[in-house]
Amino acid sequence: MGLSMSTKKIDCIYEGGIFRPLVKVDLEEGTIVKMTLKEERDEILERYAGSVKLDRVVSLEEILKLGEDRWQ
């Protein structure tokens, strides 16, 4: 007898040994959820891998310094 729950992606911050959501989460106290940990850097690389075409070699550091807003 399983419960149906939609999958949601939320940003969290890790402070004092606890993951704290950066948005309101509508869950009852004590609800158990599964988490997938992914650093923001890895997410940016996955999102734009193969879609950035330049006439020169670009380092990962250079891409990350530009910020995500430049790639949307």
PATOR-881232 format. One record per residue (C-alpha): x, y, z. Coordinates in pm, whole numbers, plus 50000, padded with zeros to 5 digits. Each point is the difference from the previous one (the first is absolute). Layout:
REM PATOR-881232
{c1->X	c2->Y	c3->Z}
...
REM end
This chain:
REM PATOR-881232
{c1->50000	c2->50000	c3->50000}
{c1->50226	c2->50283	c3->49872}
{c1->49929	c2->50369	c3->49989}
{c1->50031	c2->50196	c3->49678}
{c1->50225	c2->50306	c3->50026}
{c1->50114	c2->50226	c3->49722}
{c1->50369	c2->50062	c3->49948}
{c1->50117	c2->50351	c3->50080}
{c1->50339	c2->50159	c3->49959}
{c1->50087	c2->50256	c3->50268}
{c1->50314	c2->50184	c3->50102}
{c1->50130	c2->49941	c3->50353}
{c1->50286	c2->50129	c3->50209}
{c1->50202	c2->49780	c3->50234}
{c1->50049	c2->50169	c3->50337}
{c1->50085	c2->49854	c3->50337}
{c1->49964	c2->49643	c3->49875}
{c1->49647	c2->50059	c3->49866}
{c1->49872	c2->50052	c3->49645}
{c1->49768	c2->50303	c3->50006}
{c1->49771	c2->50066	c3->49700}
{c1->50027	c2->50347	c3->49848}
{c1->49628	c2->49992	c3->49910}
{c1->49687	c2->49905	c3->50192}
{c1->49944	c2->49625	c3->49995}
{c1->49648	c2->49867	c3->50052}
{c1->50075	c2->49685	c3->50201}
{c1->49876	c2->49871	c3->50332}
{c1->50252	c2->49995	c3->50284}
{c1->50192	c2->49671	c3->50000}
{c1->49939	c2->49923	c3->49631}
{c1->50286	c2->49797	c3->49854}
{c1->50125	c2->50102	c3->49654}
{c1->50283	c2->49886	c3->49772}
{c1->50267	c2->50253	c3->49907}
{c1->50242	c2->50014	c3->49711}
{c1->50297	c2->50224	c3->50075}
{c1->50141	c2->50198	c3->49711}
{c1->50226	c2->50302	c3->50022}
{c1->49890	c2->50304	c3->49802}
{c1->50318	c2->49978	c3->49791}
{c1->49913	c2->49647	c3->49884}
{c1->49646	c2->50108	c3->49914}
{c1->50128	c2->50288	c3->49786}
{c1->50239	c2->49767	c3->49816}
{c1->49725	c2->49746	c3->49930}
{c1->49754	c2->50266	c3->49883}
{c1->50236	c2->50159	c3->49748}
{c1->50225	c2->49712	c3->49897}
{c1->50022	c2->49994	c3->49623}
{c1->49790	c2->50314	c3->49951}
{c1->50271	c2->50264	c3->50036}
{c1->50184	c2->50056	c3->49674}
{c1->50288	c2->50246	c3->49993}
{c1->50293	c2->50057	c3->49767}
{c1->50243	c2->49940	c3->50284}
{c1->50068	c2->49767	c3->50290}
{c1->49818	c2->50108	c3->50318}
{c1->50093	c2->49881	c3->50346}
{c1->49744	c2->49876	c3->50249}
{c1->50100	c2->50280	c3->50235}
{c1->49926	c2->50261	c3->49733}
{c1->49653	c2->49856	c3->49937}
{c1->49918	c2->49989	c3->50371}
{c1->50120	c2->50359	c3->50052}
{c1->49759	c2->50125	c3->49733}
{c1->49706	c2->49880	c3->50207}
{c1->49695	c2->49801	c3->49903}
{c1->49799	c2->50308	c3->49895}
{c1->50236	c2->50052	c3->49703}
{c1->49913	c2->49655	c3->49858}
{c1->49621	c2->50025	c3->49997}
REM end
